[in-house]
């Protein structure tokens, strides 16, 4: 998802460069596009941090689960007669 946002951010920046400077500045379009690019950049960073948090949390959970499992004594095999 973060990569998709980066792609959109790049495409918006390309659109900005495709519009004549005088047109961009006359209607405040340049400021709005800059804000959109900045907001997309912020969103991308938030998603990246969220993914990192989730991965770290999953690793910690796995380690805690493995530790608990290693401390449970094994049951002797039941004999079937």
Backbone as a ProteinNet text record, in pm:
[ID]
protein_1_A
[PRIMARY]
XXXXXXXXXXXXXXXXXXXXXXXXXXXXXXXXXXXXXXXXXXXXXXXXXXXXXXXXXXXXXXXXXXXXXXXXXXXXXXXXX
[TERTIARY]
82.3	0	86.9	194.4	283.2	344.3	373.4	429.5	327.8	200.3	95.9	83.9	93.5	85.5	204.2	322.5	442	421.6	361.5	334.6	238.2	132.2	36	103.1	184.2	257.6	344.4	413.5	498.4	414.6	302.4	215.9	158.2	120.6	68.9	177.8	299.3	411	436.3	423	441.5	332.3	210.7	100.9	131.7	181.1	215.8	316.1	416.4	520.2	468.8	358.1	301.1	211.1	182	96.2	185.1	153.2	229.6	237.9	354.7	379.5	280.3	253.4	162.4	20.8	-19.9	-152	-154.8	-47.5	-40.4	-47.4	25.1	31	-91.5	-153	-266.1	-383.7	-418.5	-535.6	-501.9	-378.8	-339.2	-327.4	-326.3	-318.7	-187.7	-80.3	51.1	52.9	-3.4	-7.3	-91.7	-203	-289.4	-221.5	-153	-81.5	32.4	106	214.1	160.2	45	-16.4	-57.2	-113.6	-154	-33	75.8	198.3	252.3	251.1	298.6	211.7	79.6	-11.5	9.4	30.5	57.4	188.5	288	416.7	400	323.9	297.5	225.1	126.5	51.7	141.3	228.8	322.6	411.2	462.1	547.5	469	343.9	261.5	236.5	207.8	185.5	312.2	425.5	552.9	577.5	553.6	571.2	471.3	348.8	248.8	292	339.1	387.4	502.2	594.5	707.6	659.2	561.7	505.6	440.7	364.5	296.7	398.4	501.4	604.3	676.4	711.2	777.8	686.9	559.5	463.9	448.5	443	431	554.7	672.5	795.1	796.7	757.8	753.9	651.7	538.1	436.2	489.7	554.6	610.1	712.7	800.5	902.9	839.3	737.9	669.6	598.3	535.5	464.9	563.3	676	778.1	831.8	850.7	901.9	802.4	674.6	572.1	566	569.8	564.3	683.8	799.4	918.2	914.7	833.1	826	716.6	633.6	528.6	589.8	579.9	638.1	561.8	637.7	575.6	504.2	390.7	316.4	374.4	386	436.5	335.8	389.9	304.8	209.5	85.6	-12.5	2	3.7	15.3	-122.4	-130.6	-258.7	-242	-328.7	-320.7	-403.2
-118.4	0	125	124.4	240.4	265.7	158.7	174.6	236.7	199.6	257.6	407.6	444	585.6	660.7	599.7	662.2	683	585.6	596.9	712.3	721.5	830.1	964.7	969.2	1092.3	1136.3	1043.6	1072.7	1120.3	1054.3	1092.6	1232.2	1266.7	1401.3	1504.7	1474.4	1566.7	1583.1	1475.3	1484.1	1568.7	1555.7	1637.4	1784.9	1813.5	1951.8	2008.4	1932.1	1979.7	1989.1	1922.3	1928	2049.7	2122.3	2240.8	2364.8	2456	2580.2	2650.9	2705	2768.9	2882.7	2964.7	3078	3030	2924.3	2868	2811.4	2741.9	2682.3	2789	2897.8	2999.5	3090.1	3109.5	3201.4	3156.3	3032.6	2983.8	2915.8	2926.5	2858.7	2708.4	2664.2	2520.3	2462.8	2538.8	2489.3	2458.1	2549.1	2526.3	2404.2	2387.3	2272.5	2141.3	2142.5	2021.5	1992	2094.4	2074.6	2016.6	2065.8	2015	1869.4	1837.2	1698.9	1605.5	1648	1567.3	1550.9	1658.2	1652.5	1559.7	1569.2	1481.2	1334.7	1308.3	1170.9	1119.8	1206.3	1169.1	1135.1	1217.4	1189.8	1056.3	1031.2	906.3	786.2	800.4	692.4	660.8	764.1	743.4	679.4	720.6	661.2	513.8	481	339.9	256.9	313.9	242.8	215.6	316	296.4	193.7	195.6	98.4	-43.3	-63	-195.2	-241.4	-151	-186.1	-225.6	-151.7	-183.9	-321.4	-349.1	-479.2	-592.4	-575.5	-679.4	-702.3	-594.6	-606.4	-675.8	-638.6	-700.2	-848.9	-885.2	-1026.8	-1104.9	-1047.1	-1114.1	-1133.1	-1030.1	-1040.3	-1144.9	-1149.4	-1249	-1390.1	-1410.9	-1543.6	-1585.4	-1492.1	-1524.8	-1558.1	-1481.7	-1509.5	-1644.2	-1672.5	-1799.1	-1916.2	-1902.6	-2008.4	-2029.8	-1921.5	-1932.5	-2006	-1972.8	-2040.1	-2188.2	-2217.6	-2356.7	-2436.5	-2372.6	-2444.7	-2471.9	-2399.5	-2418	-2515.2	-2558.6	-2655.3	-2794.5	-2869.3	-3004.7	-3092.3	-3174.2	-3264.4	-3376.4	-3413.4	-3525.4	-3654.8	-3750.8	-3880.7	-3938.7	-4011	-4072.1	-4169.6	-4162.1	-4256.3	-4389.4	-4493.8	-4626.1	-4677.8	-4725.1	-4784.3	-4935.4	-5000.1	-5145.4	-5216
0	0	0	77	81.2	-56.8	-129.5	-264.2	-358.8	-343.2	-427.6	-400.5	-273.5	-237.8	-295.9	-291.9	-350	-500.8	-566.7	-710	-737.9	-659	-675.6	-650.3	-546.9	-513.9	-632.4	-692	-807.4	-926	-949.1	-1060.3	-1041.5	-918.7	-890.9	-916.1	-873	-896.1	-1045.9	-1121.8	-1266.5	-1332	-1283.1	-1335.6	-1309.7	-1190.4	-1155.9	-1255.6	-1288.4	-1380.9	-1524.9	-1552.4	-1685.8	-1708.5	-1599.5	-1610.4	-1613.2	-1701.8	-1714	-1578.4	-1547.9	-1418.5	-1392.3	-1491.6	-1471.1	-1437.6	-1499.9	-1470.9	-1329	-1292.1	-1157.8	-1049.7	-1067	-961.9	-962.4	-1076.9	-1087.3	-1000.6	-1006.3	-933.6	-802	-758.1	-635	-651.7	-776.9	-805	-753.6	-769.6	-727.8	-578.7	-499	-353	-318.9	-387.3	-360.1	-398.7	-511.2	-553.1	-456.4	-415.4	-318.8	-188.1	-144.7	-21.7	-39.3	-155.6	-181.9	-180.1	-242.5	-244.4	-101.9	-25.6	112.5	197.3	180.1	254.5	217	88.6	44.9	104.2	109.5	167.9	316.3	387.8	529.2	547.1	462.4	470.1	442.5	346	315	435.5	500.7	618.6	733.3	751.9	857.2	830.4	705.1	670.3	688.8	651.7	669.1	817	901.1	1046	1099.6	1047.4	1090.4	1054.1	930.4	888.9	978.1	1009.5	1095.4	1234.2	1288.1	1418.9	1417.9	1313.1	1303.1	1294.1	1213.3	1200.1	1332.1	1401.3	1530.8	1630.8	1632.4	1724.4	1696.6	1568.4	1533.3	1578.3	1560	1603.4	1755	1827.8	1974.3	2018.8	1952.4	1985	1961.3	1845.3	1815.1	1920.1	1957.6	2057.3	2191.2	2231.7	2358.7	2351.9	2240	2222.4	2227.2	2159	2160.6	2301.5	2376	2513.2	2601.1	2589.4	2668.5	2631.4	2502.7	2458.4	2509.6	2516.4	2561.5	2712	2785	2929.7	2972.5	2878.9	2909.4	2902.5	3011.8	3008.1	2908.8	2842.9	2745.6	2818.3	2763.4	2821.1	2768.2	2856.2	2805.6	2705.5	2611.5	2509.3	2576.2	2535.3	2589.2	2515.2	2590.6	2530.8	2492.7	2374.3	2331.3	2337.8	2408.8	2428.7	2332.2
[MASK]
+++++++++++++++++++++++++++++++++++++++++++++++++++++++++++++++++++++++++++++++++

